[in-house]
Amino acid sequence: MAEREFNDGPVGSTRRQPKVDIALLQTFHLVARTGSFSAAARELNLSYQSAANHVRRLEQMYGARLLETEQGSRRVTLTAQGKALHASLGEELDTILSRISVLLHDVRSVLRVGVPQALFHHFFPAILRDFREEAQDIDLAFFERDTLLESMMLEGALDAAVSERSFNQPAITQHELGSYRLALVWPRVWELNLAGGGFDQIIERPFISYEPGQALRTRSVDYLTRRTGRAPRVATSASGSTAVTQIIRAGLGFGVTPDWAVPDNDPEIDKLILHEIEPIRIWFSHTAFLGTNRYIRLLRKVCETHLGLN
């Protein structure tokens, strides 16, 4: 069989470039990721030959061989050009492919939003009410998460998120909504006066905090350790501020929570604003290519109204 010839024409050639079918990129991306035409074909519900043909057509358009097949094996390896193309596609192609059906849907779409549990419980009933006044023709699916929001957005599982983390990812656009202060909180029945900063009387008591890895836990433990010279004894960990405050309300320990998590005149919990700790920023995030989506823009506007806390 004759060898296929690949065009090595100059970069500045005026020859009309063929349009690339996104399905060809998708097939190549999956073959490169799985190392197998068979695995890619199964995921795309194609025949083995169709998957192979997709890659051949892309090679012809690209003007270089992208894959090498090992003799006697169906495993494939990337050529240097294939590695460069696969790296340039990156995670953004997965995100775009996962959202095409929503972007082109002409009937009823779903906007998938990730929010930490406490922010959702405290602020989002009002945010949702205001959003619905202007948009009734879209479904909203909320995911109460914290540490997983960044990875969920990169995987295409979320369209937008409200978080207390800066993601620093080119595929994700972030806008600062506001910030809030942290507060030291404890049961009123302990009858402590901490206004003068005498934390020695509380540091040995059970500390109620967040799950390991959460930003609020790291900041609060670091602050208390610097302030008292002793690390607080974490007795109970919970996933969000709602759970932390309920445990403290039951008299089982003290903690550090967002200022807004405990009302100023709460009958069961006392609090002291920790002005020495840098405020926690709140970010609105969305996948970069959804920046002009009217529902994304509306949700951001409503969140700015309710979460502009500083």
URBELRA-V350428 format. One record per residue. N is the residue number from 0. RES is the residue in one small letter. PSI is psi in whole degrees, -180 to 180 (none if undefined). D_CENTER is the distance of its C-alpha to the mean C-alpha in Angstrom with 2 decimals. Layout:
N|RES|PSI|D_CENTER / N|RES|PSI|D_CENTER
This chain:
0|m|136|49.67 / 1|a|144|49.28 / 2|e|143|46.42 / 3|r|142|43.85 / 4|e|136|44.08 / 5|f|141|41.06 / 6|n|124|41.28 / 7|d|31|41.25 / 8|g|161|42.15 / 9|p|151|41.50 / 10|v|-37|38.14 / 11|g|14|39.86 / 12|s|142|41.53 / 13|t|3|42.05 / 14|r|133|41.94 / 15|r|129|39.74 / 16|q|136|36.42 / 17|p|151|35.61 / 18|k|139|32.64 / 19|v|125|29.98 / 20|d|129|28.95 / 21|i|-24|25.20 / 22|a|-33|26.27 / 23|l|-43|27.95 / 24|l|-41|24.84 / 25|q|-44|22.92 / 26|t|-48|25.80 / 27|f|-43|26.13 / 28|h|-42|22.43 / 29|l|-39|22.77 / 30|v|-44|26.17 / 31|a|-37|24.99 / 32|r|-37|22.10 / 33|t|-20|24.37 / 34|g|20|27.60 / 35|s|134|29.52 / 36|f|-38|30.71 / 37|s|-46|31.25 / 38|a|-42|27.71 / 39|a|-41|26.34 / 40|a|-41|29.10 / 41|r|-43|28.31 / 42|e|-33|24.65 / 43|l|-1|25.80 / 44|n|44|28.88 / 45|l|167|31.21 / 46|s|160|34.34 / 47|y|-44|34.49 / 48|q|-38|36.75 / 49|s|-42|34.51 / 50|a|-44|31.59 / 51|a|-39|34.07 / 52|n|-37|35.46 / 53|h|-46|32.08 / 54|v|-38|31.70 / 55|r|-43|35.37 / 56|r|-39|34.97 / 57|l|-39|31.97 / 58|e|-41|34.07 / 59|q|-41|36.89 / 60|m|-39|34.81 / 61|y|-26|33.17 / 62|g|24|36.60 / 63|a|155|35.88 / 64|r|130|35.55 / 65|l|-28|31.95 / 66|l|152|32.63 / 67|e|134|35.47 / 68|t|128|36.62 / 69|e|138|38.27 / 70|q|127|41.87 / 71|g|12|42.27 / 72|s|150|38.56 / 73|r|2|35.91 / 74|r|145|33.30 / 75|v|154|32.32 / 76|t|153|31.37 / 77|l|138|29.98 / 78|t|176|32.45 / 79|a|-42|31.68 / 80|q|-37|31.06 / 81|g|-41|28.86 / 82|k|-40|26.71 / 83|a|-43|26.41 / 84|l|-44|25.46 / 85|h|-41|22.88 / 86|a|-37|21.25 / 87|s|-29|21.34 / 88|l|-43|19.62 / 89|g|-158|16.66 / 90|e|-15|13.30 / 91|e|-35|13.74 / 92|l|-42|16.51 / 93|d|-42|14.61 / 94|t|-46|12.16 / 95|i|-46|15.32 / 96|l|-37|17.31 / 97|s|-21|15.04 / 98|r|-5|15.24 / 99|i|-41|18.89 / 100|s|-34|20.30 / 101|v|-43|18.57 / 102|l|-33|19.52 / 103|l|-3|23.07 / 104|h|127|23.52 / 105|d|13|26.50 / 106|v|-78|26.84 / 107|r|120|24.01 / 108|s|171|20.29 / 109|v|130|17.22 / 110|l|119|14.28 / 111|r|120|11.28 / 112|v|131|9.46 / 113|g|136|7.28 / 114|v|136|9.26 / 115|p|145|10.67 / 116|q|-48|14.00 / 117|a|-43|16.37 / 118|l|-40|15.05 / 119|f|-50|15.20 / 120|h|-39|18.70 / 121|h|-37|20.03 / 122|f|-28|19.02 / 123|f|-21|17.79 / 124|p|-43|21.22 / 125|a|-39|22.56 / 126|i|-44|19.66 / 127|l|-39|20.04 / 128|r|-49|23.80 / 129|d|-37|23.76 / 130|f|-43|21.38 / 131|r|-23|23.77 / 132|e|-25|26.73 / 133|e|-13|25.72 / 134|a|106|23.89 / 135|q|-7|25.31 / 136|d|26|24.87 / 137|i|141|21.24 / 138|d|142|19.67 / 139|l|127|16.63 / 140|a|114|14.65 / 141|f|140|12.70 / 142|f|115|10.63 / 143|e|96|11.32 / 144|r|170|8.86 / 145|d|-76|8.25 / 146|t|-17|7.92 / 147|l|-3|6.03 / 148|l|-44|2.78 / 149|e|-48|2.35 / 150|s|-35|5.08 / 151|m|-37|4.93 / 152|m|-42|4.28 / 153|l|-31|6.71 / 154|e|-3|8.76 / 155|g|13|9.28 / 156|a|-14|8.76 / 157|l|149|7.23 / 158|d|-31|9.07 / 159|a|163|7.90 / 160|a|149|6.41 / 161|v|126|8.69 / 162|s|170|8.06 / 163|e|23|10.56 / 164|r|145|8.92 / 165|s|122|9.58 / 166|f|-34|7.43 / 167|n|49|10.68 / 168|q|130|9.83 / 169|p|-24|12.53 / 170|a|-5|10.79 / 171|i|130|8.52 / 172|t|133|10.81 / 173|q|145|10.61 / 174|h|131|13.54 / 175|e|128|14.81 / 176|l|-39|15.98 / 177|g|-162|18.12 / 178|s|166|18.59 / 179|y|162|20.40 / 180|r|156|22.76 / 181|l|155|22.84 / 182|a|141|25.95 / 183|l|127|28.02 / 184|v|145|28.93 / 185|w|161|31.71 / 186|p|136|34.09 / 187|r|-28|36.93 / 188|v|-15|39.40 / 189|w|-20|39.11 / 190|e|51|40.93 / 191|l|147|39.49 / 192|n|100|39.86 / 193|l|9|37.17 / 194|a|-30|37.60 / 195|g|0|39.48 / 196|g|19|36.72 / 197|g|76|38.62 / 198|f|-9|35.70 / 199|d|-28|38.05 / 200|q|-6|39.01 / 201|i|-21|35.53 / 202|i|-26|33.92 / 203|e|-8|35.83 / 204|r|165|34.70 / 205|p|133|31.86 / 206|f|127|28.42 / 207|i|121|25.73 / 208|s|-169|22.22 / 209|y|172|18.63 / 210|e|149|17.46 / 211|p|138|17.74 / 212|g|-19|14.87 / 213|q|141|13.74 / 214|a|-39|14.45 / 215|l|-36|17.04 / 216|r|-47|18.99 / 217|t|-47|19.25 / 218|r|-43|20.41 / 219|s|-41|22.83 / 220|v|-44|24.39 / 221|d|-42|24.91 / 222|y|-49|26.49 / 223|l|-36|28.81 / 224|t|-44|29.87 / 225|r|-39|30.85 / 226|r|-37|32.54 / 227|t|-14|34.60 / 228|g|5|34.86 / 229|r|140|33.68 / 230|a|137|30.33 / 231|p|150|29.74 / 232|r|105|30.32 / 233|v|113|27.20 / 234|a|-33|28.84 / 235|t|138|26.02 / 236|s|143|22.22 / 237|a|166|20.10 / 238|s|-18|16.48 / 239|g|170|16.65 / 240|s|-32|19.12 / 241|t|-47|20.91 / 242|a|-42|21.96 / 243|v|-47|22.85 / 244|t|-33|25.08 / 245|q|-38|26.77 / 246|i|-41|27.76 / 247|i|-39|29.14 / 248|r|-30|30.88 / 249|a|-1|32.65 / 250|g|19|34.10 / 251|l|0|32.47 / 252|g|-176|31.21 / 253|f|170|29.68 / 254|g|-179|26.20 / 255|v|121|24.11 / 256|t|169|21.93 / 257|p|145|20.79 / 258|d|-40|24.04 / 259|w|-12|23.24 / 260|a|-21|22.83 / 261|v|121|26.63 / 262|p|153|29.16 / 263|d|-37|31.71 / 264|n|39|34.60 / 265|d|130|33.11 / 266|p|-16|36.21 / 267|e|-19|34.77 / 268|i|131|32.38 / 269|d|156|33.34 / 270|k|157|30.99 / 271|l|121|31.24 / 272|i|132|28.88 / 273|l|86|27.93 / 274|h|-16|28.46 / 275|e|-20|28.52 / 276|i|134|24.77 / 277|e|137|22.70 / 278|p|150|20.88 / 279|i|124|17.23 / 280|r|147|15.37 / 281|i|132|13.13 / 282|w|143|10.86 / 283|f|126|10.32 / 284|s|148|7.87 / 285|h|156|8.74 / 286|t|142|9.43 / 287|a|-38|12.51 / 288|f|-2|15.09 / 289|l|13|14.55 / 290|g|-29|15.73 / 291|t|0|19.12 / 292|n|129|18.26 / 293|r|-31|20.33 / 294|y|-38|18.18 / 295|i|-45|15.13 / 296|r|-38|17.70 / 297|l|-45|19.31 / 298|l|-41|16.32 / 299|r|-44|15.57 / 300|k|-44|19.32 / 301|v|-39|19.60 / 302|c|-38|16.76 / 303|e|-37|18.61 / 304|t|-42|21.75 / 305|h|-22|20.67 / 306|l|9|18.29 / 307|g|73|20.42 / 308|l|-22|21.65 / 309|n|none|23.16
